[in-house]
Amino acid sequence: MGDNLAMPTEPQQRAWIAQWSAARIALRAQRARELCAMTDRAAVAAAEALLSTGFLAGVPDSRRTYSGLVRQQALLHRRAEP
């Protein structure tokens, strides 16, 4: 098991980077082909599916008026909360 956790050699790292760079290009091309082939109806359905995912998780009433961002910023700046 220890052999699987060994750091890859520099040639292995370069090969891994080249493999994923080629995959990135191929996936981008495939995505473009799929988007071009998509009908308007399918595009609208996909957009609606993506936009509706936020409504699947319930939001507590307290989050509707307070997200915690102001408190987080105060903590990060090490100052008293407003």
C-alpha positions in Angstrom: 0.0 0.0 0.0 2.9 2.4 0.7 4.0 2.2 -3.0 0.7 3.7 -4.1 1.3 6.7 -1.8 4.8 7.5 -3.1 5.3 10.9 -4.8 5.3 10.6 -8.5 8.6 11.2 -10.3 9.0 14.3 -12.4 8.5 12.4 -15.7 5.3 10.9 -14.2 4.1 14.3 -13.1 4.7 15.7 -16.6 2.9 12.7 -18.2 0.0 13.3 -15.8 -0.2 17.0 -16.6 -0.1 16.2 -20.4 -2.8 13.6 -20.0 -5.1 16.0 -18.2 -4.3 18.9 -20.5 -5.3 16.7 -23.5 -8.5 15.6 -21.6 -9.4 19.3 -20.9 -9.2 20.1 -24.6 -11.2 17.0 -25.6 -13.8 17.6 -23.0 -14.2 21.3 -24.0 -14.7 20.1 -27.6 -17.2 17.5 -26.6 -19.1 20.0 -24.5 -19.2 22.4 -27.5 -20.6 19.6 -29.7 -23.2 18.7 -27.2 -24.3 22.3 -26.7 -24.5 22.9 -30.5 -26.6 19.7 -30.9 -29.0 20.7 -28.1 -32.5 21.8 -29.2 -34.0 25.0 -27.8 -36.4 22.9 -25.8 -33.6 20.8 -24.3 -31.6 23.9 -23.5 -34.5 25.5 -21.7 -35.1 22.3 -19.7 -31.5 22.1 -18.7 -31.4 25.7 -17.6 -34.6 25.3 -15.6 -33.2 22.1 -14.0 -30.0 24.0 -13.0 -31.8 27.1 -11.7 -34.3 25.1 -9.7 -31.7 23.1 -7.7 -31.4 26.0 -5.2 -35.0 25.7 -4.3 -34.7 22.0 -3.4 -32.9 22.7 -0.1 -35.0 24.6 2.4 -33.6 27.9 3.7 -34.2 28.6 7.3 -36.0 31.9 7.9 -33.0 33.2 9.8 -30.9 32.9 6.7 -33.3 35.1 4.7 -32.2 38.2 6.7 -28.8 37.2 8.0 -26.1 35.2 6.2 -23.3 35.6 8.7 -21.1 37.5 6.2 -20.8 40.6 8.4 -19.8 38.5 11.4 -17.3 36.6 9.3 -15.7 39.8 8.0 -15.5 41.2 11.6 -13.8 38.0 12.7 -11.3 38.0 9.8 -10.4 41.6 10.5 -10.3 40.9 14.2 -12.6 43.7 15.2 -15.7 43.9 17.3 -18.9 42.9 15.6 -21.2 45.7 14.5 
